[in-house]
Amino acid sequence: MADAKYTPRLKSLYDSTIREKMTKQFNYTNGMQVPALYKVVINMGVGEAVADSKKIRSAVADLAAISGQKPLETKSRKSIATFKLRDGMTIGAKVTLRRERMYEFIDRLTTIALPRVKDFRGLNGKSFDGRGNFAMGLKEHIVFPEINYDNIDTVWGMAIIVCTTARTNEEAKALLTEFGFPFRN
């Protein structure tokens, strides 16, 4: 007997209510005009990896636990003597999430991780790039429930970029607000 395909909570919310709200709010004439989430890119820079190569393995393992996907190690493009950095050294990790994993990550980010951030006053509503993409930074990766605080030797920061198919910042902000992103007033 075949099981029904699993649909993330936010994906079904988008299909059932968010699409309709966005169509009414922006008077779209075609269903393909309605903005949607395209991808989420999580980037973790590990500057300490220059001195200790074990740090990068720890950061990659943590990023894999957070995203549920194997990260790509990012390497330096040129040598910088003052930072003791050589060409081709691994200095970070990134992962690109799409489809189900993307919706699951955004669900965990908005419902679990952001409320656990100390002194959180909301996301900056001006962090859009003009083409419907939103960028935010977290100073501590330990706000995610997948990370066991007792096993962490170093706390890493991360950049999270949410890419949408929206054409303007206003459309993208309305879409992300519907998905539960807590923007400041």
N, C-alpha and C positions, 0 to 999 in steps of 0.2 A: 504494500500500500504506500503510495507516494505522499510525503508530507507537503503541506502547503508551504510555499516559500516565505521565509521570515521577512517582515517589513519593519524597519525601525519606527519607533513612536513618532519622531519628528517628521519622517517621510510621509506617514499616513496623515499626520496633522496638516502638512503642507497640501497634500492632495485633497483633503476633505474641507478645510476651512480657509487656510491662508491664501490659496490661489483665488478664491472667490472674493475675499476681502480686498486683495490687491487689485483685482480687476475693477471692482466698484470704486476704490479710492483713486485710481489713476486713469479710469475710463479706457481701458484697453479694449480694442475691437477684436483682437485675435488672441487665442489662448497661448500662442508662442511668444507673445510680447511680455507675458508675466515673468518677472525675474525669478530666478531659482538659484540655489547654491550650486556652485560648479566644483570647487575643490577647497581643501584646507591644507596649508603648508605649515609645518611646525619645524622651526629651526632652533638649534641649540649650539651656541658657540662655546668652545672649551679652550680658553686661552692657556690654562694651566697644563694642557697636553704637551706643550713645547718642552717643559721640564720633566714631566712624568707621563709616559705613554699609557700607564694603567688607568689614568683618569678618563681617557677617551673611551676605553672599554666600559667603564662604569656608566658614563653618560649615554653611550649607545644602548646599553642594556636598559637603563631607565626610560629612554625615549621609546624603545621597543615595547616596554610594559605599558606605557601611557597610550601609545597609538595602536597597539595590536598589530603592528606591521614592522618588518625589518627596515631600519633606517639606512640611509646612504651616508657614508662618511664623506665630509667635505674636506678638500685638501687646499693648501695654500698655493697661490699661483706664482708667487715670486718670493725670493729670499729677502729678508729684512734683518740686517745684522744687529740692530739695536734691540730687537725683540728675540734674538737668537732663533729666528725662524728660517728654515730652509725650504726651498722650492719642493713641493710635493708632500710636505708633512701634513698629517691629519690634524685639523684644528677645530672640527665640529661635526655635527650630524644633522641631517634633515630628513623629513618624511613627508610625502604627499598623500593625503587621504582623499578618496573619492567614493561615491555611492554609499553603501550601507555603513562602512567604517567612518565615513565623514559625518553622517547623521548621528551615529552613536557617540562619536567624540564630542560633537557640539552639544548633545544632550548632557553628557557628563560635565562638560565645561560650564554650561549655564546653570545646571541644577546642583552640582556637587562642588566643583573646584572653585568657582568665583565666590560663592558664599563663605568659603574657608579662608579666603585671603584676608590678612590682617588689615584693619583700617580701610576697608574697601568702600569707596564712595560712588561707585559706578564707573562705567567705561566712558572714555572721552569720545564725544560725538563728532569730533573734528578729525578723527584718525582715518578718514576715507581719502582715497587717492584721486578722486574726480571721475573715476570710471566704474564705480560700484564695488571696489575692493576695500576691505577693512583690515587694518593691522593693529595688533595689540601686543603688549609685552607682559610677561609674568616674571617677577623677581625670584620666585621660589617654585621649583617643580614638585615640591612635596605636598602641594595642595590637592594633588590627584590621589584618589583612593587606591590606585594600583601600586603606589610607592609605599614601602614599609619604612617608616621613619627611623626605626632602630638599626636598619642595615645601611643607612646612608652615611657616607664619609664626607661628601661635599654637596652643598646645595647649588643647583644650576639655575640660571635664568633661561627663558625661552621666548622666542617671538612666534606669534600665531597670526597667520594671514588667512582671512576668509575671502575667497574669490566668488563673486556672484556674476550672473549674466545681466545685472542691472546696468543701465546706461548712465544714470546720474547718482549722485550721493544721496539725494532725497529718497529715491526708490530703494536703494540698498539699505538705508537706515530704517525705512519702514519694514522691509523684509526681515532684517535681523531683529527688529523690535518684536515682530510677530513670532519669531523663533525663541524669544525669551532673553535676548541680550539686554542687560540692565544698563542703559545709557543714562548719563547725568543729564539733568535739565539744563 
